[in-house]
Each structure stands twice: as C-alpha cells, then as structure tokens.
C-alpha cells in the first residue's frame, strides 16, 4: 500500500494539499552587500504556489547562516564544537584560551556570527596545533591549571604526530576523501603504491619520506607514529579535521595517481595489500638476511621503488586501472 504524502493548508487553494520540497535561489542584502542563497521551499502540488510549512523558516535560517559563513570564510558552529572536543575545553575555558572574552564562544554557539578576525583565530587554532599551543601559553594565566594542562598535552601530542611533510599530509588527506575506511596497515601500503605509481607514470616521487622494510611490508615510520593508536581499526578521529581543505594544493597529476591507486589497490584489505608487497623485489631485497618475524628498519630506497615500478609498468601499463588490476591479480595469484 502506497504511503500517503504529507499535507498542509494551502492559503491559495484554501484547503489541505500535498506539497513537495525543492530549492530556490533568493537574494538578500546583508551589511549593504548582496548575497545569493539557495534555500528550501515547499510548493503546493496543485497550484504550485509556495506554502508555509512548520519548521521551514528555521531550516531556511540555518541554510542562510551556513552559506553566509561560507561566502565570508567564517567558521561554522560545528567547527567550534570540534575545537572544544579536540582540546577537551568547555565554552568559557576555550574563549579565554583563544584570548577572547569569557562568554564569546557561548554567544557564537548560540548563533552570533564571529568577526573575521576572531573567525580566523578559531580556524587557525583548529588547523594548527602549534598555533593553539602558542595561544595557550599566551593566555595561561586566564584559565584553570587543569584546563591548560589538558589542552597543552593534546597540542603537544598532535604537534608531534603531524611531523610529516606538507605533501605527505595532502596525500593522506586525499586518500581519506577517496576511501571510506582506511586502517593504518592499509594506509601504509596505499602510500607505498602511490609512490610506486608516481615513479612509473611521472618518473618522480610523490613525497620524500623514506620507506622502511618492516615485517608487515613497506612502512613510512612518521605516518606509523601518527596513527599507531588505531592498531587494526579504521582511522577515525576528530583530531584529523586538520586535514580538511589541504587537498586543494595537490596537482591534477597527483590526484590522478591517487585516484588510480584508490580505485584499484584501495579495493583490497591491508592484509591483501601486504601480500602483494611481500612478492615485490624492493621489499624482498631490503629484507634479505632477515627471517619472517624479525623486525628491521632497513630503508626501502626510492631508487629500488623507482626501478621496480618503471619495469613493471612496461609489462602492465600502470597508467590505467586495467593494467593495475591485472598486476594485482597476477601478484595475488602467485602469492
């Protein structure tokens, strides 16, 4: 039996009618500046005129608020909540830690829009643990010792974690955007394959971090330190909001390679990818003399990765998904 559609009173039809929701562009002037907003409206199914639906005004206010903030580069309410969550600070302590008045954050969470100056401070604190640490030190005397210590410990921990190059951070961020669930083991292998394909296709490295030949395959030690707390679980932490927006700095060439890896190698588990790397010459060469369960930190040199993947690409054509998938099938078939 078909579900009955919702009805509301249409003042034009003078009766209850069904309605449907759609988007409409409106122009509003705020502080002598015109803005175009895309808002939700309810339209009568019979006369096609707009209808007043309960809750729609509140929705429109939220839509306009979000779009206005995006136009002006102002942080959102959810950004402020993220900052509170990351540094384990309440509204008043966060306000004081940022150098604001004690109730400033409370006002912002109630809907008041921050000034561009204060918004930039919040945004930078959210994206840079080093900057947040600086603010905490500057305003140490304004907040409770316990709040200061909690927030400072988080800032130091995050600062130490994000010790890789900007390029590596950008690549990791893009991998997170492309793949729904990524474990630390899977991420390590994906980064290794990205480096390999970068050599095969562009004849240059994607990033300059050194790779080590560990028991479970190629590992970028700095990346391991960033995500080791997740062990074998998918990486999911509000602290990594720091990655948001930085993928814009990747080139089209970079993104093409990461897309190729995500659409092929990214379809397999970390353990399956580990099996592939164990069949490849760079890892096997670096691990010579080590038994299966003996740890090592031998460098899996960029030259070895380059030579191997450029040779493989001559046979499989690693510039396309078909060639990569054929390579993966052959490697897994013989492992």
Secondary structure by P-SEA (a helix, b strand, c coil): ccccccccccccccccccbbbbbbbbbbbcccbbbbbbbbbbbbccccccccccaaaaaaaaaaaaaaaaaaccccaaaaaaaaaaacccaaaaaaaaccccaaaaaaaacccccaaaaaaaaaaaccaaaaaaaaaaacccccaaaaaaaaaaaaaaaaaacccaaaaaaaaaaaaacccccaaaaaaaaaaaaaaaaaccccccccbbbbbccccccaaaaaaacccccccccccccccccccccccccaaaaaaaaaaaaccccccaaaaaaaaaacaaaaaaaccccccccccccccaaaaaaaaaaaaaccccccaaaaaaaaaaaaaac
